Every structure is written in structure tokens, then in C-alpha cells.
Amino acid sequence: MRLAIGCALLLAATCVTAQVRSSDGRLELAADDARGKLIARDVATGAVVRELAVIDRDRRSARVARIVDAAPRRSFVVLLADAPEAWELSYDPDVEPVYEGLVHDFRLGEGIATRGPLARRRIELDTPLADALFAPDYAHFVGRAAAGELHVVNLDVRRRIETVRSDGDPRPAAGAAWREGRSPIFAVPDAAAPRLLLLDGRSWRWRTPLALPAIATAVQREADGTLAVTVGGATLRVTVPAQ
């Protein structure tokens, strides 16, 4: 609420609702809701590197819900609040051109190419997924589509690859993810019950949930592999059974 009031008072001034620095420290990407733009700046000089209008594929205005630095992919991932899309903006200097629209053969120069770092690569979704948890390698993220329904999105194929349902209300943005062997594991608080839901990235199926004394509001994985779970203002140490 305070942020919304501040934006109204600033009028045409910059109103930053999300801001993230790249893992290499060179770029900073911010959402300016007052202007309806994403603005990337060079950290060293402050110069604007690229501006992108926040519009969906049908050229309708949208709002940025969250910006994530996907360090292993050398990219930013942008989650939109009110459009069924996510965007990936690579800051790798050697990134290939991004073609929007219908392209029969990109080798023939068909379609409209955006070149250079921070070209917008759209990920088509079924519904906005602002409440999301990313795998450690950022190849996948799990987003809340509705109460009791999560969508698994693969950033390489740029679409939903699985739908996972629960009898509770998983809140992935408050969870934690790690690797078990070659597969990601997602620990997600259930807003409807005092338990921690465990999603196995090998099968995209739930494991046996972990009972808690009260509903959890946040989860963090510690260096020793245990989970620090926030419950009612206290922090519990939880060990996840190996499988």
C-alpha cells in the first residue's frame, strides 16, 4: 500500500517496484511501473543499456511482479503479475538473437530478431505465476496457478510441462529448493495445513509431507542440509528424510 501511494505521488517520476543486480555485478534491472517499462542500467556508469515496454504478446500493458537473477543461466527471469507470461532476458554477451512471432527457419533471417544482451524471450503460461520457486539450476520453476494447483515450467522449452495438484494450498515463493542427485527437490509451505510439502523433480510427484506444529511462512535450506522453517515467529530445524 505504501508503495502504491508513493507511485501516485511521484506521477511521472521513476517508481521502482522490483530491482535486481546481475550475478556478474555488471547490470541492474528495475521495473518502473510509472512508465510501464523495464530499465537495465550499467552498474559502473549508470547508463541505460536497454528499455523494454512491459506489454504481453498481444501488446496489452502488464505489471512486473518479480525479477529473479538466474545466475547459472546468466539471465534475468521476469514474472508478470497480470499476464500469462514470464520473460527471460539473457545478459550473456554471446547470446543468440531472439526471434518473436512466427519463424519458419531462423537461418533464413525470417521473423524479427532482437540482438544483443537482454533480448526478451517470452515463456508462454496458462495463467500468471508470480508466486514461484526456482530450481537451483534455474532450468525449472514451480508456480502457484490456483489454490491446490502448481504448474511446472521448463525455461528451455518455454512452457508448462507438468501440473501438480494438492489437497492443500502450496505457496512456492516461501519455499526452498535444492538438488538431490541430478534432480531438484522443492520444499513448499502449505498455507492450509501445518505441514511442509515436498515435490520431487524426478517424477513431479509429492513425497510424504513433513508435519509441523503450525502453518509455516518461510523455508530456508542451511549449509548442513537441514531446513530452517519459520513457524509462528519461531524457527524450527527440520531434517528431510533421504529417499
C-alpha positions as CSV (number, residue, x, y, z in Angstrom):
1,M,0.0,0.0,0.0
2,R,2.8,2.5,0.9
3,L,4.5,1.7,-2.5
4,A,1.2,2.3,-4.4
5,I,0.7,5.7,-2.6
6,G,4.4,6.7,-3.4
7,C,3.9,5.9,-7.0
8,A,0.8,8.1,-7.2
9,L,2.6,11.0,-5.6
10,L,5.6,10.6,-7.9
11,L,3.5,10.8,-11.1
12,A,6.0,10.7,-14.0
13,A,9.0,10.1,-11.8
14,T,10.6,6.7,-11.5
15,C,8.7,4.2,-9.4
16,V,10.7,1.1,-8.9
17,T,8.7,-1.9,-7.8
18,A,11.4,-4.6,-8.4
19,Q,15.1,-4.3,-8.8
20,V,17.8,-6.9,-9.2
21,R,21.5,-6.9,-9.9
22,S,23.1,-9.5,-12.3
23,S,25.3,-12.2,-10.8
24,D,28.4,-10.7,-12.6
25,G,27.7,-7.3,-11.0
26,R,27.6,-5.5,-14.3
27,L,23.9,-4.8,-14.8
28,E,20.9,-3.8,-12.8
29,L,17.3,-4.5,-14.0
30,A,14.5,-2.5,-12.5
31,A,10.7,-2.3,-13.1
32,D,9.4,1.2,-13.5
33,D,5.6,0.9,-13.1
34,A,5.0,4.6,-13.6
35,R,6.4,4.4,-17.1
36,G,5.4,0.7,-17.8
37,K,9.0,-0.3,-18.5
38,L,11.8,-2.5,-17.6
39,I,15.1,-0.5,-17.4
40,A,18.5,-2.0,-17.4
41,R,21.5,0.1,-16.4
42,D,25.2,-0.4,-16.4
43,V,26.2,-0.5,-12.7
44,A,29.6,1.1,-13.2
45,T,28.4,4.1,-15.3
46,G,24.6,4.3,-14.5
47,A,24.0,4.5,-18.3
48,V,20.7,2.9,-19.6
49,V,21.6,-0.2,-21.6
50,R,18.1,-1.2,-22.6
51,E,14.5,-0.3,-22.0
52,L,11.6,-2.7,-22.6
53,A,7.9,-1.9,-22.6
54,V,6.1,-4.2,-20.2
55,I,3.5,-5.5,-22.6
56,D,2.3,-9.0,-23.3
57,R,2.4,-10.9,-26.7
58,D,-0.9,-9.2,-27.6
59,R,0.6,-5.7,-26.8
60,R,-1.5,-5.2,-23.7
61,S,0.1,-3.4,-20.7
62,A,1.2,-5.6,-17.8
63,R,2.9,-5.2,-14.4
64,V,6.1,-6.8,-13.2
65,A,5.6,-8.9,-10.1
66,R,9.1,-10.1,-9.6
67,I,12.6,-10.1,-11.1
68,V,14.9,-13.1,-10.4
69,D,18.6,-13.3,-11.2
70,A,19.1,-16.8,-12.7
71,A,22.9,-16.9,-12.2
72,P,23.6,-20.3,-13.7
73,R,21.9,-19.3,-16.9
74,R,23.4,-15.7,-16.9
75,S,19.9,-14.2,-17.3
76,F,17.1,-12.4,-15.5
77,V,13.7,-14.0,-15.3
78,V,10.8,-11.6,-15.1
79,L,7.4,-12.8,-13.7
80,L,4.4,-10.7,-14.7
81,A,1.5,-10.0,-12.3
82,D,-1.4,-9.9,-14.7
83,A,-0.4,-11.6,-17.9
84,P,0.2,-15.3,-18.6
85,E,3.8,-14.9,-19.5
86,A,7.3,-14.9,-18.0
87,W,10.3,-13.5,-19.7
88,E,13.9,-14.5,-19.8
89,L,16.5,-11.7,-20.5
90,S,20.0,-13.1,-21.0
91,Y,22.9,-10.9,-20.1
92,D,25.4,-13.3,-21.7
93,P,27.4,-11.2,-24.2
94,D,27.4,-14.1,-26.7
95,V,23.6,-14.8,-26.5
96,E,22.0,-15.8,-29.8
97,P,19.3,-13.5,-31.4
98,V,15.7,-13.8,-30.2
99,Y,13.0,-14.1,-32.8
100,E,9.5,-13.1,-31.9
101,G,6.5,-14.1,-34.0
102,L,6.2,-16.9,-36.5
103,V,9.5,-18.1,-37.8
104,H,9.8,-20.9,-40.4
105,D,13.6,-21.0,-40.5
106,F,15.6,-18.6,-38.4
107,R,18.7,-19.3,-40.5
108,L,17.0,-17.6,-43.4
109,G,16.5,-14.4,-41.4
110,E,12.8,-14.8,-41.1
111,G,10.9,-13.1,-38.3
112,I,12.0,-10.1,-36.3
113,A,15.3,-10.6,-34.4
114,T,16.3,-8.8,-31.3
115,R,20.1,-9.0,-30.9
116,G,22.4,-8.4,-28.0
117,P,22.1,-8.9,-24.3
118,L,18.7,-8.5,-22.6
119,A,16.6,-9.5,-25.6
120,R,13.2,-10.6,-24.5
121,R,12.4,-14.3,-24.7
122,R,8.8,-15.0,-23.8
123,I,7.7,-18.1,-21.9
124,E,4.0,-18.8,-22.6
125,L,2.0,-19.7,-19.5
126,D,-1.6,-20.8,-18.8
127,T,-2.0,-18.2,-16.1
128,P,0.2,-15.6,-14.3
129,L,2.7,-17.3,-11.9
130,A,4.0,-14.6,-9.7
131,D,4.2,-17.0,-6.7
132,A,7.1,-19.2,-7.9
133,L,10.1,-21.2,-6.7
134,F,13.1,-21.9,-8.9
135,A,15.2,-25.0,-9.1
136,P,18.9,-24.5,-8.2
137,D,20.0,-24.6,-11.8
138,Y,17.0,-22.4,-12.8
139,A,16.0,-24.8,-15.6
140,H,12.6,-25.1,-14.0
141,F,10.3,-23.2,-11.8
142,V,7.2,-24.2,-9.9
143,G,4.4,-21.6,-9.8
144,R,1.1,-21.3,-8.0
145,A,-1.7,-21.4,-10.6
146,A,-4.6,-21.6,-8.1
147,A,-5.3,-22.9,-4.7
148,G,-4.0,-26.5,-4.7
149,E,-2.6,-26.4,-8.2
150,L,1.1,-25.8,-9.2
151,H,2.4,-25.5,-12.7
152,V,6.0,-26.7,-13.5
153,V,7.6,-24.6,-16.2
154,N,10.7,-25.5,-18.1
155,L,12.7,-22.4,-19.2
156,D,14.4,-24.3,-22.1
157,V,11.2,-25.4,-23.8
158,R,9.5,-22.2,-22.6
159,R,6.2,-23.7,-21.4
160,R,4.4,-25.7,-18.7
161,I,5.5,-29.3,-18.7
162,E,3.5,-30.6,-15.7
163,T,0.5,-29.8,-13.5
164,V,0.8,-30.9,-9.8
165,R,-2.3,-30.9,-7.6
166,S,-2.5,-30.9,-3.8
167,D,-5.4,-31.1,-1.3
168,G,-3.8,-28.1,0.5
169,D,-2.6,-24.6,-0.7
170,P,1.1,-24.7,-1.5
171,R,2.9,-21.4,-1.5
172,P,6.1,-21.9,-3.5
173,A,7.6,-18.4,-3.2
174,A,8.0,-19.1,0.5
175,G,9.8,-22.4,0.0
176,A,13.3,-23.7,-0.7
177,A,14.8,-25.8,-3.4
178,W,18.0,-28.0,-3.7
179,R,19.4,-30.8,-5.7
180,E,19.2,-34.5,-4.7
181,G,21.5,-36.3,-7.1
182,R,20.6,-34.8,-10.5
183,S,17.0,-33.8,-9.7
184,P,15.6,-30.8,-7.9
185,I,13.6,-31.1,-4.7
186,F,11.1,-28.3,-3.7
187,A,10.0,-27.8,-0.1
188,V,6.9,-25.7,-0.1
189,P,4.8,-24.5,2.9
190,D,1.1,-25.3,2.9
191,A,-1.0,-22.3,3.8
192,A,-4.0,-24.5,4.6
193,A,-2.4,-27.0,7.0
194,P,0.6,-27.3,9.4
195,R,2.9,-29.2,7.1
196,L,5.7,-28.9,4.6
197,L,5.1,-30.3,1.1
198,L,7.9,-32.0,-0.7
199,L,7.9,-32.1,-4.5
200,D,10.2,-34.5,-6.2
201,G,11.7,-33.2,-9.5
202,R,12.4,-36.7,-10.8
203,S,8.7,-37.6,-11.1
204,W,7.0,-34.2,-10.4
205,R,5.0,-36.0,-7.6
206,W,4.6,-35.3,-3.9
207,R,6.6,-37.1,-1.3
208,T,5.3,-37.7,2.2
209,P,4.7,-34.3,3.8
210,L,6.5,-33.2,6.9
211,A,4.2,-32.4,9.9
212,L,4.7,-29.1,11.7
213,P,3.3,-27.6,14.9
214,A,1.7,-24.7,13.0
215,I,1.5,-23.3,9.4
216,A,4.9,-22.3,8.1
217,T,5.5,-18.9,6.5
218,A,9.1,-19.4,5.2
219,V,11.7,-22.1,4.5
220,Q,15.4,-21.8,4.0
221,R,17.9,-24.6,3.4
222,E,21.0,-24.5,5.6
223,A,24.6,-25.5,4.6
224,D,24.2,-28.7,6.6
225,G,21.2,-29.8,4.6
226,T,18.6,-29.1,7.2
227,L,15.7,-26.8,6.7
228,A,15.1,-23.6,8.8
229,V,11.3,-23.3,8.8
230,T,9.6,-20.2,10.2
231,V,6.5,-21.2,12.2
232,G,4.6,-18.6,14.3
233,G,7.6,-16.3,14.7
234,A,9.9,-19.1,15.7
235,T,12.5,-21.0,13.6
236,L,12.5,-24.8,13.6
237,R,15.2,-27.1,12.3
238,V,13.8,-29.8,10.1
239,T,15.6,-32.8,8.6
240,V,14.3,-34.1,5.3
241,P,14.4,-37.9,5.1
242,A,16.6,-39.3,2.3
243,Q,14.8,-41.2,-0.5
